[in-house]
Amino acid sequence: MWYKKSISKLVAEAQQSGEGTLKRTLTSTGLIALGVGAIIGAGLFSLTGIAAADHAGPAVTIAFVIAAIGCAFAGLCYAEFASMIPVAGSAYTYSYATMGEFMAWIIGWDLVLEYALAAATVSASWSQYVNQLVVNIFGQGLPEAILHGPWEGGIVNLPAIIIVVLISLLLMRGTQESALVNNILVILKIAVVLIFIILGWSFINPANHDPFIPINQGEELLKAGKIGMFDFFSEGYFGHYGISGILRAAGVVFFAFIGFDAVSTAAQEAINPKKGMPIGIIGSLIICTIFYVAFSYVLTGLANYKDFQGDASPVATAFAATGYTFLNTAMTVTIIAGYTSVILVMLLGQSRVFYTMSKDGLLPKMFSDLSKRQTPWKTNLIFMVFVSIFAGFVPVSDLGHMVSIGTLFAFSLVCIGVIVLRYKNPTAERPFKTPLVPLIPVLGVLVCVAMMASLPIESWERLGLWMLLGVVIYFVYGKKRSVLRGEIESGRYEQD
């Protein structure tokens, strides 16, 4: 269970080329586009309004900076591993090299929650925005029966299934073609976000930013000594504006940054992974942070943050102040483009993780079979069916928290892995080194655990059940067929 993969062998695997290997076509720019494609989704357009109205007011811009710093802790750890071990398995492979086969299996199984279920979640929401676009153009939407699954009063979420099938077919065609489509989608949504920022900036009403940090009544009473710390938390003052509101808002918008790690799953398809992977991961985080801060500043300047209370379309509410209401349709198109690129990157990431696990013998060989175009087409096909079922029939609310807890669990293990490998293999080549180890990884773990603790107990229960199923599969199938185990026990594999 605790056999570890040799770093030198992993690097040798990553350098293989030709038939039976993934095709290297991604530049640093393409990797950044993958990261931006995964990060900037509808979270930018919906979470900003929620966080401003309920928690931080105009200071939601500060919350985005805090969330970005928290996410950067994990991002720096991913960047070190991705440059050091440029293999498609992402957190799965990093865990295999640092904590052994069983922990690698656990994290690989957990990544299904992040990638496959994220694709299902986003696909289900994608259909709602497509329906909104249909309403904007034709004045009447699609039948409710084909927009929701049976647990939400419909029959099946048909548009969600259609987009999953189309994206899966694109991924089967080839990574280069998929990256081209992703680049176009990223350019489209960045262009419209820039238009919103540029046009909206001249209409900002300074009165909407005053006070920039709305007063938290509880914090004022706490300063005056009229209530104690226990009363501050127990009576619901925490998180309702003020400094504590900024911190709570940071927890809300943290999830708008999730997705950068999907870049690491494309390591074996990067032309120069040692240079490109850190640029792709850190670069996409920086670019998205700049967009998020500027966007939220303009949004809260165009309309009072209280106007976003319970508003499902804060962008439309804010844009009404500019008179450019015709761009609301363009914003809907942008959100659809944002969702589409997220689905693409998540399905790409999932197939690459299972491809690597299959190469290691922990999953059946069909998951690592490549087509003539050097793509794991059978994996794409299987997850096309799997994700379509969840997207078409399972309520979005039941999927979202599972995605969050699965992602944060993966982040935590990667941060721990950096510390372990620095201790056990300090001389290994590291093209990119996480600064201030162990401080940065420890802070990354603390941020992730704090975010996990804020999720409902049901999320923990579902994570436990999913992990239990994974453990059963490992002992019944994976452990017996492990390629690494067979090589070590036969004396054909030397560990570092």
C-alpha positions in Angstrom: 0.0 0.0 0.0 2.9 2.4 0.7 5.1 1.7 -2.3 6.2 5.0 -3.8 7.0 5.9 -7.4 10.6 7.0 -8.1 10.9 10.6 -9.1 13.5 9.8 -11.7 11.3 7.1 -13.3 8.4 9.5 -13.4 10.5 12.1 -15.2 11.6 9.4 -17.6 8.0 8.5 -18.3 7.1 12.1 -18.9 9.9 12.5 -21.5 8.6 9.6 -23.6 7.1 10.4 -27.0 5.7 8.7 -30.0 3.0 6.0 -30.3 1.2 5.2 -27.1 2.0 8.6 -25.5 0.1 11.8 -25.3 0.9 14.4 -28.0 2.8 17.5 -26.9 1.0 20.6 -28.4 0.5 23.1 -25.6 2.5 26.2 -25.2 2.8 28.4 -22.1 0.1 30.6 -23.5 -2.1 27.7 -24.2 -1.6 26.5 -20.6 -2.5 29.9 -19.2 -5.6 29.9 -21.4 -6.5 26.5 -20.0 -6.2 27.9 -16.4 -8.2 31.0 -17.2 -10.8 28.8 -19.0 -11.2 26.7 -15.9 -11.3 29.6 -13.4 -13.4 32.3 -15.0 -16.9 30.9 -15.1 -20.2 32.1 -13.9 -18.7 32.5 -10.5 -17.4 35.9 -11.5 -20.9 37.0 -12.5 -22.9 35.5 -9.6 -20.7 35.2 -6.6 -19.5 38.8 -6.7 -23.1 40.1 -6.2 -23.8 37.6 -3.4 -20.6 38.3 -1.5 -21.1 42.1 -1.8 -24.8 42.1 -0.8 -24.6 39.6 2.1 -21.1 40.1 3.6 -18.6 42.7 2.4 -20.3 45.5 0.4 -17.9 47.3 -1.9 -15.0 45.7 0.1 -15.7 42.5 -1.9 -12.7 43.6 -3.9 -10.5 43.1 -0.8 -12.2 39.7 -0.3 -11.1 38.7 -3.8 -7.5 39.6 -3.0 -7.6 37.6 0.3 -9.1 34.6 -1.5 -6.5 34.8 -4.2 -3.7 34.8 -1.7 -5.2 31.7 0.0 -5.5 30.0 -3.3 -2.0 31.0 -4.3 -0.6 28.9 -1.4 -1.9 25.8 -3.0 -1.1 27.1 -6.5 2.6 27.5 -5.6 2.7 23.9 -4.4 1.1 22.7 -7.6 3.6 24.7 -9.6 6.6 23.0 -7.9 5.2 19.5 -8.5 4.0 20.2 -12.0 7.5 21.5 -13.1 9.3 18.7 -11.2 7.0 15.8 -12.2 5.4 16.8 -15.5 3.0 13.9 -15.7 -0.7 13.9 -16.6 -1.9 12.6 -13.2 -1.7 15.9 -11.3 -2.3 15.5 -7.5 -2.6 11.7 -8.0 0.9 11.4 -9.4 2.3 13.8 -6.8 0.8 11.7 -4.0 2.2 8.5 -5.6 5.7 10.0 -5.3 5.4 11.3 -1.8 2.9 9.3 0.2 2.6 6.0 -1.6 0.2 4.0 -3.7 -2.8 3.9 -1.4 -2.9 7.7 -0.8 -2.4 8.2 -4.5 -5.4 6.0 -5.2 -7.4 7.9 -2.6 -6.6 11.3 -4.2 -7.1 9.9 -7.7 -10.6 8.6 -6.7 -11.3 12.0 -5.0 -10.5 13.9 -8.2 -13.6 12.4 -9.8 -15.5 14.7 -7.4 -13.5 17.7 -8.6 -13.4 17.1 -12.4 -16.3 14.9 -13.4 -18.9 16.2 -11.0 -17.7 19.8 -11.6 -18.4 19.2 -15.3 -21.8 17.8 -14.5 -22.6 20.8 -12.2 -21.5 23.4 -14.7 -23.4 21.6 -17.5 -26.6 21.7 -15.5 -26.2 25.4 -15.0 -25.1 26.0 -18.6 -28.5 24.9 -19.8 -30.3 27.5 -17.7 -28.2 30.3 -19.3 -28.9 28.9 -22.7 -32.6 29.0 -21.9 -32.2 32.6 -20.8 -30.5 33.4 -24.1 -33.4 31.8 -26.0 -35.8 34.0 -24.0 -33.8 37.1 -24.8 -33.8 36.4 -28.5 -37.2 34.7 -29.1 -39.2 35.9 -26.1 -40.0 32.4 -25.0 -37.9 29.8 -23.3 -37.5 26.0 -23.7 -40.0 23.7 -22.1 -39.4 23.2 -18.3 -39.6 19.4 -18.8 -36.3 19.3 -20.7 -34.5 21.9 -18.5 -34.7 20.0 -15.1 -34.3 16.4 -13.9 -37.0 14.4 -12.2 -36.1 15.6 -8.7 -36.6 19.2 -9.8 -40.0 18.9 -11.4 -38.9 18.0 -15.0 -37.9 14.9 -17.0 -34.3 15.5 -18.0 -31.9 18.4 -18.4 -31.4 17.8 -22.1 -29.2 20.9 -23.0 -26.8 19.8 -20.2 -26.5 16.3 -21.8 -26.0 17.8 -25.3 -23.1 20.1 -24.2 -21.3 17.2 -22.4 -21.6 15.0 -25.5 -20.3 17.8 -27.8 -17.3 18.6 -25.6 -16.5 15.0 -25.1 -16.5 14.4 -28.9 -14.2 17.5 -29.3 -11.8 16.1 -26.7 -11.7 12.7 -28.6 -10.8 14.6 -31.7 -7.6 15.9 -30.2 -6.0 18.1 -27.6 -4.7 20.7 -30.1 -8.3 21.2 -31.5 -9.7 21.3 -28.0 -7.1 23.9 -26.9 -8.0 26.0 -30.0 -11.7 26.1 -29.1 -10.8 26.8 -25.5 -8.6 29.7 -26.5 -11.5 31.2 -28.6 -13.9 30.9 -25.7 -11.4 32.5 -23.3 -10.8 35.4 -25.7 -14.5 35.9 -26.0 -15.3 36.0 -22.3 -12.3 38.2 -21.5 -13.3 40.6 -24.2 -16.8 41.0 -22.8 -15.5 41.3 -19.2 -13.1 44.1 -20.4 -16.0 45.8 -22.2 -18.0 45.7 -18.9 -15.1 47.2 -17.0 -14.2 49.9 -19.5 -17.8 51.0 -20.3 -18.8 50.8 -16.7 -15.9 52.6 -15.2 -17.1 56.0 -16.4 -20.5 55.4 -14.8 -19.2 54.6 -11.3 -21.1 56.5 -8.7 -18.6 57.3 -5.8 -21.6 57.3 -3.4 -22.0 53.6 -3.9 -18.5 53.0 -2.6 -19.1 55.0 0.6 -18.6 53.5 3.1 -16.2 51.1 1.3 -16.4 48.8 4.3 -19.9 48.8 5.6 -20.2 49.0 9.4 -20.7 45.8 11.3 -22.8 46.6 14.4 -21.4 43.8 16.3 -17.8 44.9 15.7 -18.7 48.4 17.0 -20.3 46.9 20.2 -17.2 44.6 20.6 -14.9 47.6 20.4 -17.0 49.5 22.9 -16.9 46.5 25.3 -20.7 46.2 25.3 -20.6 42.6 24.1 -18.1 39.8 24.4 -16.5 37.6 21.7 -18.9 34.8 22.5 -21.9 37.1 21.9 -20.3 38.4 18.7 -20.3 34.9 17.2 -23.4 33.4 18.8 -25.7 36.4 17.9 -24.8 36.3 14.2 -22.7 39.5 14.0 -19.7 37.7 12.4 -19.6 37.9 8.6 -22.3 40.6 8.3 -20.2 43.4 6.9 -17.1 45.0 8.6 -13.8 43.2 8.8 -15.4 39.8 9.6 -17.7 40.3 6.6 -14.6 40.6 4.3 -13.3 37.4 5.7 -16.6 35.6 5.2 -16.8 37.0 1.7 -13.3 35.7 1.0 -14.6 32.2 1.9 -17.5 32.7 -0.5 -15.5 33.9 -3.5 -12.6 31.4 -2.8 -14.5 28.9 -5.0 -14.4 31.3 -7.9 -10.7 30.6 -8.2 -11.0 26.8 -8.2 -9.9 25.3 -11.5 -6.2 26.4 -11.8 -5.0 22.9 -10.8 -6.6 21.5 -14.0 -3.6 22.9 -15.8 -1.4 20.3 -14.1 -3.3 17.5 -15.7 -2.1 18.6 -19.1 1.6 18.4 -18.2 2.4 15.5 -20.6 0.9 17.5 -23.5 2.9 20.7 -22.7 5.8 21.4 -25.2 8.1 22.6 -22.3 6.4 21.5 -19.1 9.2 22.5 -16.7 8.9 26.1 -17.8 5.3 26.1 -19.0 3.5 24.5 -16.0 4.5 27.1 -13.4 3.7 29.9 -15.9 0.3 28.3 -16.7 -0.7 27.8 -13.0 0.6 31.1 -11.5 -0.1 33.1 -14.6 -3.8 32.1 -14.8 -4.2 32.9 -11.1 -2.7 36.4 -11.4 -4.7 37.2 -14.5 -8.0 36.1 -13.0 -7.3 38.0 -9.7 -6.8 41.2 -11.7 -10.1 40.6 -13.6 -12.0 39.7 -10.4 -10.9 42.8 -8.5 -11.6 45.2 -11.4 -14.9 43.6 -12.2 -16.1 43.7 -8.6 -15.0 47.3 -8.2 -17.0 48.4 -11.2 -20.0 46.2 -10.3 -20.4 47.7 -6.8 -19.7 51.2 -8.2 -22.6 51.1 -10.7 -25.2 50.0 -8.2 -25.5 50.0 -4.4 -24.4 46.7 -3.0 -27.8 46.3 -1.2 -29.5 46.2 -4.6 -27.8 42.8 -5.2 -29.7 41.2 -2.3 -31.4 38.1 -3.7 -30.5 39.2 -7.2 -29.8 36.3 -9.6 -28.5 38.7 -12.3 -26.4 41.3 -10.5 -24.6 42.2 -13.8 -27.9 43.2 -15.4 -28.8 45.2 -12.3 -25.5 47.1 -12.4 -25.6 47.6 -16.2 -28.9 49.3 -16.0 -27.1 52.3 -14.6 -25.0 52.6 -17.8 -27.8 52.6 -20.4 -26.0 49.8 -22.3 -28.7 47.3 -21.5 -28.2 45.8 -25.0 -25.0 44.2 -23.7 -27.0 42.0 -21.2 -27.4 39.5 -24.1 -23.7 39.7 -24.7 -23.1 39.0 -21.0 -25.3 36.0 -21.2 -23.3 34.7 -24.2 -20.1 35.3 -22.2 -21.4 33.3 -19.2 -22.3 30.5 -21.6 -18.8 30.7 -23.1 -17.3 30.7 -19.6 -19.3 27.6 -18.6 -18.3 25.8 -21.9 -14.6 26.3 -21.3 -14.9 25.1 -17.7 -16.7 22.0 -18.9 -14.0 21.4 -21.5 -11.1 21.8 -19.1 -12.7 19.6 -16.4 -13.5 16.8 -18.8 -9.9 17.0 -20.1 -8.5 16.9 -16.6 -10.6 13.9 -15.6 -9.6 11.8 -18.6 -5.9 12.5 -18.0 -6.1 11.5 -14.4 -7.8 8.2 -15.2 -5.4 7.7 -18.1 -2.4 7.8 -15.7 -4.1 5.6 -13.1 -4.8 3.0 -15.8 -1.2 3.1 -17.0 -0.2 2.3 -13.4 -2.6 -0.7 -13.4 -4.9 0.6 -10.8 -7.7 0.9 -13.3 -8.6 -1.3 -16.3 -6.4 -0.9 -19.4 -9.2 0.6 -21.5 -8.8 3.9 -19.6 -5.3 4.3 -21.1 -6.1 3.2 -24.7 -5.2 6.0 -27.1 -6.7 6.7 -30.5 -4.8 7.5 -33.7 -4.9 11.1 -32.6 -3.2 10.2 -29.3 -6.2 10.9 -27.0 -7.7 8.6 -24.4 -10.9 8.3 -26.3 -12.4 5.4 -24.3 -12.0 7.4 -21.1 -13.6 10.4 -22.8 -16.5 8.1 -24.0 -17.0 6.5 -20.5 -17.1 9.9 -18.8 -19.3 11.3 -21.5 -22.0 8.8 -20.3 -21.2 9.2 -16.6 -21.2 13.0 -16.5 -24.3 13.1 -18.8 -26.3 11.0 -16.3 -25.4 13.3 -13.4 -25.9 16.5 -15.5 -29.2 15.4 -16.8 -30.9 14.0 -13.7 -29.2 15.0 -10.4 -30.0 18.4 -8.8 -27.2 21.0 -9.1 -27.3 21.8 -5.3 -26.4 18.2 -4.4 -23.4 18.3 -6.7 -21.8 21.6 -5.9 -20.7 21.0 -2.3 -19.2 17.6 -3.3 -17.1 19.3 -5.9 -15.9 21.9 -3.4 -14.9 19.4 -0.7 -13.2 17.1 -3.2 -11.2 19.9 -4.6 -10.1 21.2 -1.2 -9.1 17.7 -0.1 -6.8 17.4 -3.2 -5.3 20.9 -2.5 -4.5 19.9 1.1 -2.7 16.7 0.1 -0.6 18.5 -2.6 0.5 21.1 0.0 1.5 18.3 2.4 3.3 16.5 -0.4 5.6 19.4 -1.0 6.7 19.3 2.7 7.2 15.5 2.6 9.3 15.6 -0.6 11.4 18.5 0.6 12.3 16.4 3.6 12.7 13.0 1.9 14.3 14.1 -1.4 15.9 17.5 -0.8 18.4 17.2 -3.7 15.8 16.4 -6.5 15.8 18.8 -9.4 13.1 21.5 -8.9 12.8 23.9 -11.9 10.3 25.8 -9.8 10.5 25.9 -6.0 7.7 26.9 -3.7 9.1 29.8 -1.6 9.1 29.8 2.2 8.6 26.0 2.8 7.1 24.8 5.1 5.2 28.1 5.8 3.5 28.4 2.4 2.3 24.7 2.3 1.1 24.8 5.9 -0.8 28.0 5.2 -2.3 26.3 2.2 -3.5 23.3 4.3 -5.0 25.7 6.9 -6.9 27.7 4.3 -8.3 24.5 2.7 -9.3 22.9 6.0 -11.0 26.1 7.1 -13.0 26.1 3.8 -13.9 22.4 4.2 -15.0 23.1 7.8 -17.5 25.7 6.5 -19.3 23.2 4.2 -22.4 21.4 5.3 -22.1 18.1 7.2 -23.9 16.3 4.3 -20.8 17.1 2.1 -18.6 15.3 4.6 -20.9 12.3 4.7 -21.0 12.0 0.9 -17.2 12.4 0.8 -16.9 9.5 3.3 -19.2 7.3 1.3 -17.4 8.0 -1.9 -14.0 7.4 -0.4 -15.3 4.1 1.2 -16.4 2.9 -2.3 -13.0 3.9 -3.6 -11.2 1.9 -0.9 -13.2 -1.2 -1.7 -12.4 -0.9 -5.5 -8.7 -0.5 -4.6 -8.5 -3.7 -2.5 -10.7 -5.7 -4.9 -9.0 -4.6 -8.1 -6.2 -2.0 -8.0 -3.9 -3.4 -5.4 -3.7 -6.8 -7.1 -3.0 -5.3 -10.5 -0.6 -2.5 -9.6 2.2 -2.3 -12.1 4.5 -0.7 -9.5 3.8 -3.5 -7.0 4.6 -6.2 -9.5 7.9 -4.5 -10.6 9.1 -3.9 -7.0 8.2 -7.4 -5.7 10.0 -9.0 -8.8 13.1 -6.8 -8.3 12.6 -4.9 -11.5 12.0 -1.5 -9.9 14.4 0.5 -7.8 12.9 3.2 -5.5 14.8 6.5 -4.9 
